[in-house]
Amino acid sequence: MRPHFPPALCAILILAGCSQNPPAARTVDVVDRAFGLSMPDPYRWMEGEKNAEFDAWLKAQGAASRAKLDALPTLQSWRERLTRVAAATTRHSAHTLVGDRLFFLRAPTGKEGMLMVRDADGEERLLLDPNTVQGGASIGGFSVSRDGGKVAVNIGFGGNEIGEIELFDTVTGKRLTDTLKPVWSEFPISWLPDGSGFFYTRLRDVQPDDPDPIQGSGAYLHRLGQAQAEDRLLARAGADDALKIVAHDFPVILTAPGSDWTLLLIGGARASARACVTPLADAVTADATWRCPTDDADNVQSSALHGDTLYLLSAKGTPNRQVLALDLRDPKATLAAARIVVPERADAVLTELGVAKDGLYLKSMRHGLDRVERMDYAAGALVPTALPGEGSVYLMRTDPRQDGVLLSLESWTVPRKVYLARDGNLSDTGLGTLDAPAYPELISEEIEATSADGTQVPLSVIRRRDLELDGHARAIVEGYGGYGISLQPYFSPLLLEWPQAGAVLADCHARGGGENGDAWRLGGSGANKQRGVEDFIACARELVRRGYSVPARISGSGASMGGLLTGGAYTTAPDAWGAMVVHAGELTATRLLSEKNGANQMAEMGDPRTETGMRQLLAMDPYQHVRDGTKYPPLLLVVGLVDQRVAPWHSGKFGARVMAASPSTPVWYRTDDQFGHFATSANAQALEYADMYAFLDAMLAGPGGSR
């Protein structure tokens, strides 16, 4: 069938070279059969690592789509607008206070974050600039030794999140000889008290044909100056049967100043982790014997050491969570014997805890807004930390040796500031988001949408205060719906430029996230994934009901696990959308175990080796729900070609299936070989967002609107 494009797009698509589109993807006769289910997979050939045929096909699609994007009439204006905003804004993150020195990442003029230190006299020094590394690099995280003299840095190269740990002297800035790899960029590093070494998590040495290099990671002890081969393994699947670590678990070891204990957390891509402990002296000098006072059923979602006490944030039987305290001197201590120090609250969700010298700091969330309190260790009394406004506290950093807490505060339209709260005083560090544009014309509204089962779903809307609610505005509805991650207010000029131009930006707090506690998370995970999809559709329809927009002018947008949400909404209710944008999306759920990092997702999605798991994976699989003859809205698939979290073939297979089922539907691939799961610099993000906005300008049809 010859594609028929909407008249408004004909001139654009002719300029972009419609006649030179790559050939349609070939199909194969493959049908998976399991537990009485039949699952056709005509694009199975796209799967696998180092698949030359698929790589060539995807790059050809990317090149053709690049030509179309470049021909869009509003692309250049969006590029100029967003790159100007990115270049003007300086972002600071990952603040860590060690004594009287403050370590942080500074990302100026749209570049990658540079590792900086501010000394006691206020002087700032550069320790590491990844922007100078040939081929590109980014800092995924860092950890400073307790005396502040050394820093271990997780570095990724060429957009890859699998990288290495490098060591630096913080006084001289010189790099030490130690280099440890391969490591995942987000795994924490925990120093020994004397700075002679640290615990870290390392991936397996990857073989060329390794189907999943992320499985089988281990926790190690590294001594400064020794070869990596001499690092001592403390925990890994198969190394200690008593720990019951499976291949897709990530073992992480933590220590804390003032505590003689070592904490081992066994978790992964899930909200909870098991907590095990051993004396620090044993972990350092001998084969550690671990004991695990909590198990998976205890649903422990945060842990912190304070002397001989282990504080636990648990959702077991308490969906809004409670804080428990375990005395580690009791060799038989379990969660059942733990002391409740902060009970569950009916009107707020406890989300984080941190140990400081002057008390246990707690963060709670109500209606998406954060509150910070300090609990006195002896009296147990809670004292609120006064904040200058309402918003999200993404940073809450404490140190058992110091009073106070380092915290950030931001809202949808107010830039991030970073404060030091100590002795009842709140001081601005000056290291928030600087020189960002102001948006006095924008307002945020908190409303609710009614989902298919009657559940009220929170929906955040950002728009110009002078916007007429006549149904003419273009709109983007963002969503995620996984792992208990909450879409709280965050300040992003690259996103705010969309409503600033007269459109609508909405965040749908679908089930699967953590906005309303653990029950909300469970209500949209596993067998309940479709509930989150229904929530997302309801959010789009609520925008229509209230006069913000109409279906033809609404696009959904989601990334990673949000691909199940957006892809599911796309195939379930194609009439609810004028377009859909999926960034590095999980789109073929039934093929979970056929990709790297796939087994790690089973706790959230399901186990395809069981009938129950396979049936729920099939129910949530957008690829399997594409139907021939259905008219689907335009689709933009954003793909990082070196993605280590979600294989690019998810997007390849889904887009090819939509093309075959609905030949008149524009399906474009925005590919980039310079980044993986996401772009890390603001400049790269600006170019990606410009492409998305220009695409939506063209595809969201109808009179009037934002541009």
N, C-alpha and C positions, 0 to 999 in steps of 0.2 A: 504494500500500500504506500502511495506517495504521501509524504507528510503535508498537512495543511496547516499553515501558521496563521495566527490572528493577523488581520490586516495591518494593525498598528505596528506590528513587528516586521513586516515584510521588508521594508527598506533597510532596516537595521541588519536583518539576517542576510540579505543579499550582499550588503557591504562587507559582512563578516565572512562571506564565502560559503554559503549554504551548499552550493554544488560540490564543494570539496570536502564535505563531511567524511570522516573515516567510515569504512564499511561496517555494517552491523556485526556484532560479536557472533561468532559461530556458536552453535549449540551442540550438546552431546546428549545421548540417551542414557541418562543416569537417574535412577529412582532409588532413594533410600527406603528400606522397609524395616520397621522395628516396632514391636509391641502392637502389631495390627495396623500401624500407621504407614501411609505411603507419602513420601516427600520428594517430588520431582526436583531435580537440580540440574537444569540444562547448561549452567555455566560453571560446573564443577572444575573444569579445566583451568579456571582462573586462580585456583587456590595454590598454595605452596610457596616456599621461599625460593628465590632465584629462578623465577618462572619467566623466562625470556619472552615467551609469546604474550603473556599477560602484561608484562612491563611495557612491551612495544605498543600493545593495544591501548593501555591506559595513557601512555605518553602522547599517542596520536589523538586520543580524545581530549587530553589536556591542551594540546597545541591548537586544535580546532576551536575549543571553547575559549582559549586565550584570545584568538582572533575575534571572536564574537564579543567578548567582554571589552576588548580594546576599541571596538566600533560603537559601543553604547554612548549615546549623546551626553549623558551626565557623568561619565566616568572621570574625565579630567577634572571637572570641578570638585568632585568628591575627593579625588587624590590630593588636590591642592589644599582643600579644606582640612582634611584629616592629617596629612603630613605636617601641615603648619601647626596644628594643635599638638601633635606628638612631639615636634621639635621644641615647642615652647614649654612643655611640661617636664619637670624633674620629679621622678618617683623615688621614694625611699622605702626599703622593706627589710625584713629579717633582723630587726634591731636586737642586739644582745649587749647587756650591760655587765662588764666584768670589772669589779672594783670601781675605779673612777674613770674607766675607759669605755667608750661606747662603739661597738662594731656594727656595721650596717652595709647594705647594698644601696648604691646610688646609680640610678639609670637616667642620665641626662640626655636631652635632645633626641629622644627616641631610641637610644642605644641600649645595649645589654647592660645589666647591672654590674657595677664595679665594686669590689670589696674595699671598704674604707674603714678607718678607725679615727675617732675623735678622742684626743688625749685630755687629761684633766684640765689643762690650760686652755682648752677650746680649739687647739690647733688640729686640723684634719690632715690625714695622710692617706695616700693611695697604696693599697697592698697588692691588688691584682686587678688588671684591666683585661677582661676576656675579649674586648673589641679589637685588641692588637694581635690576636692569634690568627694566623693564616688559615683560611678555610672556615672560620667562625667557631666560636665557643660561647658557652653560657655557664653561669654558676647556679647549680641546683640547690645548694645549701652549704653551710659551713658550721664548724664547731670550734670554739676557742678553749684552750687549756685553762685550768682553774686559776693559774697565776697570770693569765693574759699574755704569756710570752710566745705562744705558738698557736697557729690556726690550721685546721684541716679543712680542705675545700673540696666539695664534690663538683667536678667539672665535666660537662658534656661537650662533644665536638660535632660540628656539622649538623646540628639539629637533633642529634641522637641523645636520648635520655640515659642510655647505658654509657658510662664514661669511667672516670678514674678519680681517686683521691690524691691530691697533692698537698704538701706541707710547706708552711711558710713561717719564718721568724717575724713576729709582729713588730719588733724593735728596728731591725735592719731592713726588713722587707725582702730579705733573701729567701730563695726557695731552698728547702732541704732536699736531700737525695731521695727520700721515700716517695714511691709512687705505687699505689695499690689499685688493681683492676682485675675484672670488670665489676663495677658497682652501679646500682640504680641511683639516679640523681637525688631522690628524696629520702633515702635511708639515713637515719641519724647516726652520728658518731659520738661516742661517750668516752671522755678522757679518764685516765687513772688519776688519783689525787696528786701524785708527784709529777705528772706531766711526762712520764717516761714512756707512755704508750696509750693506746685507746682500744676500745671495742668497736667493731664495725661489722656490717653485713655485706657479704660478697656473693656475687653470682657464680655459678659454675663456669669453669673454663669451657668456652663454647667451641664445639666442633662445627665444621662447615655445613654438615647436614643435620644439625641439631634442630628438632622441630619446635622446641620451647626452652630457650636458654634461661628463662626466668625461673623455671622449676629447679628445686634442689639447692636453693641458696642457703648459706650457712653463716653463723655468727662466729667471729674470730677475735682473737687478741693479737694486736700488733705492737711490737716494741720498736721504738724509734731506732733507726739505723740498721735493723735486721732485714734480711731478704724476705720478700713476701712468702716464699716457700716455707719459711720457718714459723709463720704465724700459726697460732694454736687454735684448732677448731673446738668450740664449746657447744654448739647446737646446730643440728641439721637433720633432715629426714634420714632415718636409718642409722644415725650415729648413737642415739640413746632411745631405746624402745619405750622407756618409762615416760618420756616426754610426749609421745604420740604425735610427733611432728610428721605431717604428710608433705609430699613433694611440692605442692603449691603453696605451702605456708611460708611466711617470711619471719624468721626469728630475729629479733632485735634486742640487744642488751643495753641497759641504761644504768648509770650510777648517779649518785647525788651527793653534793658536799654535805658533810656532817652525818652521813649514814655509812655503816659498815656492811651494807647489804648490796647485792647486785640483783637487778630486776631483769628478767627475761620475759619479753612479750612475744607471744606466738599468735600472729594474725595474718592478715592479707587484705584483699579487696572486700572487706566487710566491716560492719560498724564496731564489732567487739573483738577482744583479744584475750587469750588466756594469760594469766600472770603466774610466773614461777620465780623463786628466789633461791639464792645461795649466798653464804658469806663472801664478801669481797675478797678476803684473803685466800679463800679456796679457789675462786675464779681466776685469781692472778697467779697463784703458785702451784696449784695441783689440779687434778681432774675434779671438776666441780660435781657435787651431788645436788641436783636440783629437787626442790619440792614445790608442788603447784597448789597453792591454797584456793585457786579458782579454776573452774573449767568452762567450757563453751556455754553450758546452760546458764551460767551465772551472768551472762550478758554484760560483762565489764567493758565500758567504753572509754575509760580514761583511768590512769594510775599515776601515783606520785609517792616517792619515798621521803619520809621525814624521820631521821634517826632510826629507831626500831619500829616505826609505824609505817604501814602501807595504806595510803588512802585510795579508795576505789570509788569510781562513779559507775553505779550499776543500774540497769533497767530491768532487772529480774523482778517481775511482779509489780514494778513501779514504772509505767511507761514514761513518766516525766523525770525519772531517775532520782536516786538518793545518793548521799555520800556516806560511805562506810569506812571504818578504821579497823585494821587488823594489827595485832601485836605479833610481830615476827619472832619474838623470843619464844613464843609458844609453838613447838614443833608440830602440833596438831591443828593449828589455826586454819579454819576454812571460812568461806563467806557466811555460812550459816551461823558461825560464832562471832561474826564481826559486830562491832558496835556502831549503831546509827548515830552519826554526828550531825547530818543535815537531812531531815526527812523529805520525802517527795512533796512537791507543791502542786496544788490543783490548777493554779493560774499561770505557771511558768515552767519552762523546761530547763533543768540544769544541764549545762553543755561542756564546761571545762573547769579544771581545778589546777592550782599552782601553789607550790610551797615556798614561802618566804620566811625570813627570820621573825617577823612580827605577826605572822598568822598564815592561815590557809586562805588563799584568794579563790573566789568562786565566781563563775560567769553563768548567768541565766538569761533566757530569751523569752520574751512575751510579745506576741504579735510581730515577730521579726525584729524586735528591738532588744538590745543587750543591756544588762545591768551587771555591775561588778560589786562584790561585797568581800569584806575581810572577816574571817572567823578567828577569834582569839583561841589559841590552843588550849589554854587552861580553863577559861570560863565558858567557851563555846558560843559566846555572844557574836551576833553578826552585825557588822557596821557597814552601811553602804559607802561606796567610793563615789564622791560627788563628781559628776561629769558636766561639762559645759553645754551639753545638748543631748538630743536623742539620736540613735543610730546604731551602727554595728561596731563591735570591738573585735577585729580580726587578730590583733596582736595582744597577747597577755603573757608577758615574760616575767618570771620571778627567779630569785636565787635564795636558797636557804641561808646564805651567809649575810644577806642584806635585807633591810626593811624595804617595804614598798613594792610597787609593781610598775612595769613599763607597759603601757597600753596605747592602742590607737583608737580613733573614733572618726567615723565618716557616715554620710547618708547618701541617698540617691543623688542629691544635687549639691552637697557640701563636701569639699575635698578632705582627704584624710589628714588628721593631725596626730602626732605621737607625743604622749605626755608621760612624765614620771610622777606617779602618785606616791607621796611619802610624808609621814607625820602630819596628815591632814591637809597637806598642800599639793597643788597640781601645777606642775611646771611644763611649759611647752618646750620640747627639745628642738623645735625648728626643723625637724627631719620628717615631715609628712610629705604630702603631694604639693609641690611648689610651682608657682607661676602658671597654674592651670586656668583656663578661661572661667569666667563667672557666668552663671546661668540664672539670673534673676527672673527671666521670663518663664522658667519651667516650674511646674508644681508636681508633686507626687500625691497619688490618691490610693488608699487601701480599701478595696471593695471585695466582694465575694461572688463566685460563680456557683451555680447549682449543678452538680454532676448528675450522671444518669441515675445513680442510686439515691439521690437526694442529699448527698454530702455537700456541705458548704466548703468551697475551695478558696483559700486566700488568693487574691490577685492584686498585684501592685501595678499601677499605671503611672507613667511619666509623660507629661504633655505640656504644651504651652498653655499658659493660663488664659490666653485669648483665643484658643482653638474653639471653633464652632462645632458642636456635636451634631453634625448634619449627615454623618455617615460617609463623608467624602475622604477622610484622612486615610493614608496608607498606615498600616500597623504591623509591627513585629511582636509576636508572642514568643518569649523565651521559656524554655523548660528543661528540666533534667530528670528528676524523679528516680533517684537511685542512691543506695548506700547510706541513707539518712543524711545526705548533704543538703543543707538549707540554702536557698537563694535569698540571702539577706541583703539589705541595702549596701551598695558599693558604688563608689564614685569613679566613673570612667568617661572622660571626655569623648573618646571614640564612639561610645554608645550614645552619649547625650547629644551629639551633633545630629542624630536622626530626629528626635523630637524637636530640637532647636529649629530644624528646617520645616517644622509644621506637621510632622508625622506623630505617631503614637508608639511608645515603647512600653511593653507590658511583660511582667515576670509572673508566670503561673506557678504557684507553689503546690504542684501536684503531689499526690501520695507517692510514697517511695522516698521522698525527702524527709528532713527531720523537723520541719517547721512546727509541727504540733506533737512532738515527742516520738517515742519509739513505736507507739501504736500507728502513728501516721507513716512511719517508715515501713512497718510490716504490712500496712494496708496497700502498699504499691510495689511489693517485692515478690519474687517467686511466682506462685500461682495467682497472685493479685496484680501482676503487672498491668493487666488491661484496665484496672481501676485508674491507674495513673494516666493511661491514654484517654480514658473517658473524661478525666479531670481537665486534661489539656484541651480537648475538643470543647468542653464546657466553657473554658476561659475565652476561647475565640468567639464563641456564640454570645458570651456575656458582653463583649465589646460591641457586637452588633446590636444587642438588645438595648444597650445604653446610648447608642447613637455615635459611638466613636468611629465606627467603620462599617463595612459590608464585607461578606465573605470574599468577593473578588479582589478586595484590596488588603487582605490579611495574609501574612506569611508566618509560618512557624519557624523556629530556629532552635536547634539543640546540638550538643556535641557529645562525643564519646558514648557513655551509657545513655545519654539523652537521645541517641539515635533510635533506641527502641521506643521512646516516647514519641518523637517526631515522625519516625517511619511508621509506627503503629497508627498515629493519628492521620497520616497521609493515606494509608490504605484503608482504614476504617471509615473515614468520613472525608473523601476527596472534595466533596461539595462545600466543606467548611473553610476551604483555603483557596487563596489566589496564587500561592506559591509555597514552596518549602525549601529551607536551607538546612543541610545536615553537614556538620563539621566532624570529620573523623569518626563517623558513627558506627555503632554496633548495630548491624542490620540483618545478620543471618544467624539467629540465635541457635538454631538446631545444629550448627557446625562448630559449636563452642570449643570442642576438644581438638579441632583441626588447625588451630593457630597458636602461636606463642601468646602467653598470658591468658589463654582461654580457660584452663582449669582453675585459675585464680578467681574466676567470676562465678563459679558454681554456687557459692553460698548466696549470692544475690539473685541468680537466675534459675538454677536448677541443674541436676545431674543427668546428662543424657544417657547414662548407663542404666538408669532405672526407668520403669514405665511412667511413674509419676513425674519424674524430672523431664523426660522427653515430651510428655504431653503438655506440660506447662511451657517448655521451650518452643514447641510448635505453636502454641496459642499466642506467644508474644513475638514471633518471627515475622518481621515486615516482608522479607523476601518471599516467604511462603504464602503471603496473603495478597500478593499482586495478582489481579484478575484480568484476563484477556478481555478486550472490548470496553473496559472501564476508561472513562476520560479522566486522567489524572492531571493536576495542575503542574505548572513549570517547576523543575527541580534543579537546585544547585548543590552539587556534592563537592565539599572542600576536602582535599586529600593531601596529607604530607607523605611524601614518598619514602621517607625513612622512619615511619611511625613504628614504634616498638610496643605500643599498647593495644591498638586495634589495627589489624592487618588491612592494607589498602584494598584487598580483594573484597571486603565487605561492601564498600562503595561501588567497586567495579561490577559485582554481580547484581546488586540492587538496581543500579542505573541501567544496566543492560536489560534486565527483566522489565523495567518500566518502559523502556524504548520499544521492546517487542510487543508489550501488551497495549500500549497507547502510542502508536507511531507519530501522532500529531503533537505529542507533548514535548516541549523543549527540555532536554536533559543535558545539563552542562557540568563539566568537571573542571574545578579549579585545582590544578595540581602544582606542587612546589617541591623541588628536590633539595631545598635548603633547610627544611624543618620537618620535624616528626609529628608528634601528636598535636602540637600547637606551636604557633609562632611565639617566640620568647621576647623579642624586642618590640618596642612600641612602633618603630618604623615599619617593621614587617606586619604588625597587626593593622596599622593604618592602611596599608595596601590591600590587605585581605578584606577589611571592612568596606573600603571604597568599592571593591568589586561587588560585594554583596549588596550595597545600597544602590549602585548603578543597575545591577540585575533586577532588583525589586522595583526601581523606578520604571523599568521597561515592562516588567511582567505583571505588575499589579494594575490591571486595567480599570477604567472607569473615569467619570468626569471629576474635575477638581483635583484636590489632593495636595501633597506636600511640596511638589516641585513643578 
